[in-house]
Amino acid sequence: MLELGTNTDAVALDVSAQASEHRGVVAHCKTPTTSHVTEGIETAIRNVLDISKLTPDKIASVTVGTTHFINAVLERDFPPSLAKILKGYVGYVDGGLHIDGSQEAPVVESQVIRECLAIKQKHLNAVVIAGIFSPIDTHFKQEDKVREIVTRELPDVDVVCSHEVANIGFLERENASILNAAILQYARRTIKGFRTAIKQLQLDCPLFLTQNDGTLLDAASAARVPIRTFSSGATNSMRGAAYLSRVRIEATSTIVVDIGGTTSDVGVLLPSGLPRQASAYVSVAGVKVNYSMPHLHSIGLGGGSIVREVDEQVSVGPDSVGHSLTEEGKVFGGSTLTASDIAVALDKVLMGKVDLVRSVPKQTIDRAQARIKNLLEAAIDVIKTSPDPLPVLLVGGGSILAPDSLRGASDLIRPPFHDVANAVGAAMSQVGGTVDMVQSITSQTEAQAIENAKILAVRKTVEAGAEESSVFIAEIESLPVTYMTNQLRTVVKAIGNLDSNLQPSCELLDTAEDRDDYTDMIVDYQTEVTEKATIDPTTYKPCVAVNDETGVPEWQISETDINYLADGCYVLGCAGGGSPGSSRLQLRDQIRAGYTMRVIDESSLKDDAVIYWGGHMGSPATGVERLNATETVSAFAVLMEYLRHDCFDAVVGLEIGGANGLEPLLVGSSKFFNRPVVDADFMGRAYPTYWQTTLAAHHSLELTPCAIDSGDGKSIIMTRAPDDEIVDRALRASCAEMGSRVGKAAKPTTTERIRGCAVINSYSLAWRIGRCIAVAERTNTLSRVAEAIVEEAGGSESAKILFRGKIIGVERRLWKGHSYGEVVIASTSPEEESDEQGPATSEYMSAVARGGTLKVPFKNENILAEHTDAAGKQSIIASVPDLICVLDRGSGRALGVPEFKYGFRVVVLGITCSPRWTDTPKGLEIGGPKAFGYDNVEYKPLGWYVKPRSVIEEYLEDK
């Protein structure tokens, strides 16, 4: 009924009259949103009641869609505030689950009571409880147990359980829960204001708020989890558009374009009637979270967008006159040509004085309209999930800007009441319930497990207030748990119509401080918050100095270096290796705590040096919950004990690609073994298995004895094996029984093996690639970051841009713990290239292949690149062991297999592999195309390998 933003849009809706010409809209109005919640909402509802002549007893429910809560966050400098809250107090107690839902450790009440005492002494008023794998904890309910203890010991404290806020992904769920806790008092006050307004209007009906996914949340629940309403505005517009247009979306998805005064939001309504949700993680006020939010693509196009013409090129936006349109727009007597002026000149709308735009050249008008058309078509193309045309609904006050037809749209519909579609969407929202659970399919079939989840989802939806007879299953996602035998994760969402007989709930938490005037309580967390100055990557120099004790030049790793290395390692991961994000945070925190990490050149190793190596092994699905700990450190200690080594001389990496690229720095940190990391690794990239190394390519049976450790007291030592492959297979089977995530330490190697088998200066290359991305961000040259990386990787003879295009298809499947599939990329048109890169295309490196499509199959990492031209001719333009990296053109960063998604504009980069892979037949046998089942593909080198320049050599010379 209500949508609260800059303006409050209010409608009275009779959903039984949707088939009528007025779509059941009994009355509607738009009023400016006031600073006082009660007055603003009361005025809006009263206006609608006056217009419609409806009496209070005719109102079944009031539904509010509001931006109050997200604005409370966006109007603050929240990332520093979040850091301050986290640094205020963090406590740890036993608990947590494994990925299969089994208990890792039980909750110990005495530990929780100990933490409550510390919280009480610090006078804190909100507590977040976050447990490992809590969203799938349907049996032990550990977070609920801890909450019972906390509320008993601290009755006046707000308690937020993370499983009620967000899904799998511990760090992001914890962030979302903290954001939620930070605005709880403000949320209660705001919702009480809503209720006060309803009471003053003598309305005796339930109050609901709309959620991000398009379903309803009762007022009491919204007061506990206000974060669920953060992005409900866009969702309401999409659902309102579908309702008003009467488009049937049961068989196909529908695109909704909401054009406002400054921006246009483009989203997709699924056949379920709900908006497509954003993939895994989103960012709110600079904070990475993973709660449900609609997937939107926004562009700088609105009624106030400024139109400029330079050298016969017309641009529209992204800057806008915004709310000053009626003062600055030409049709209103101003001097600025806007998109609205173009619409008036084309007789699309009556606005202002038409005579004031008669002097605008027809050519300018036509070019501006063409540019608007291109912008909308590109936005629609990005948001689509397939190349097929789809119906497009146009809503918002700026929808008059759209042309009569758009490429990619099977039908273009501008429904009645399109300017209040958001309020209509709020009024007709439904009730939803979601179940996310892991079940064993040992004693039941997969179909039975899914059916069980469906029953639970329906039950949850009815409990939330839906009419049982109207509930249906809207979404089902079922996927096997990697590395776990007979374990199935099932996510089911059910929705249904609101039960009209539902009685209003009076439940709402009430504390003394909540009765004060309306005040944004986030300010309490803001005192003396400062951020560190940013580093300029164009002038930054790493610290390289000679160790006074050893005489060895050492690269002292800084926080900036860690950031560069993390980005570079993910590029070298070739879409695999796992995201280095949590490893980056772990190492950053160690540096901030005063610990040191250092890197040395292989030439500094003594001939008799004992060199340990290893890294993580396990399921990526486990890593998103069980954040980086010290499993690898423990594995090193276990192997050292077995081999009776008191110490070792240096650490070398298993693989530079992905998260494992940073793991040697953790082991070598002064917090643990305090040993230098060699600027080298045994892959020069990432590979899916432990035995696909340059060491194994040159010397067999060098992997055992080895050890793995789960970090919680479980360790295994493998003393011998007949071949290298069985080592990986045996350890992975053990890894599954140890929680699906372990650290591993391999048989110590020697200086001779490093110099003869390892890929040298791989950390230097990762650092240089990461710096390229940082420089591109700093200098606004992200569109040319691929060219910069090519230069750092040895120039165009060693590295090449293979293809530029847009992802149009992704297929994934799991088998034996690995992610198999392929990504298909279509070449972008010259017009799209010009839009993204600007007119100076001569500055951009030519791609190896242009036009047609590129198919990249993967097994955790990208295997090869197969081009199909416009005539259907196929050719392999790159293959393993050469590196094939997919970069996001928007951010310049690598995309891993989990991030491949339709619509992403990408650059595919190829880098020639180290000759350590190609100078022996076994190298190609275990690392080439045939190792992945491509027996008919012969490896052809992409170019000539160029050894990366050592960071140590370069920056030691400057001293």
ABEGO torsion letter per residue (X at the ends): XBBBBABBBBBBBBAAAAABAAGGBABBBBBBBBABAAAAAAAAAAAAAAAAGBBAAABABBBBBBAAAAAAAAABBAAAAAAAAAAABBBBBBEEBBAAGBBABBBBAAAAAAAAAAAAAAGBABBBBBBBGAAABAAAGAAAAAAAAAAAABAABBBBBAAAABBBGAAAAAAAAAAAAAAAAAAAAAAAAAAAAAAAAGBBBBBBBBBAAGBBBBAAAAAABAAAAAAAAAAAAAAAAAAAAGBBAAABBBBBBBBBAABBBBBBBBAAGBBBBBBABBBBGGBBBABBBBBBBBBBBBAABBBBBBGGBBBBOABBAEAAAAAABAAAGBABBBAAAAAAAAGABBBEBAAAAAABBAAAAAAAAAAAAAAAAAAAAAABABABBBBBBBBEAAAAABBABBBGBABBBBBBGAAAAAAAAAAABBBBBBBBBBBBAAABBAAAAAAAAAAAAAAAAAAAGBBAAABBBABBBBBBBBGBBGBBBBBBBBBBBBBAABBBBABBBBBAAAABBBBBAAAAAABGBBBBBBBBAAABBBBBBBBAAAGBBBBBBBAAAAAAAAAAAAAAAGGBGEBAAAAAAAAAAAAAAGBBBBBBBAAABBAABBBBBEEBBEBAAAAAABBBBAAAAAAAAAAAAAAGBABBABBBBABABEAAAAAAAAAABAABAGBBBBBBBAAGBBBABAABBAAAAABBGAAOBBBBBAGAGBBBBBABBABAAAAAAAAAAAAAAAGGBBBBBBBBBBAAAAAAABBBGAAAAAAAAAAAAAAAAAAGAAAAAAAAAAAAAGEAAABBBABBEBBABBBBBBBGGBBBEBBBBBBBBAAAAAAAAEABAAABBBBABBEEBBBBBBBGBBABBBBBBAAGBBBBABBOABBBBBBBAAAGBBBBAAABBBGBBBBBBBBBBBAAAAABAAAAAAABAAAAGBAABBBBBABBBBBBBBAAAAAAAAX
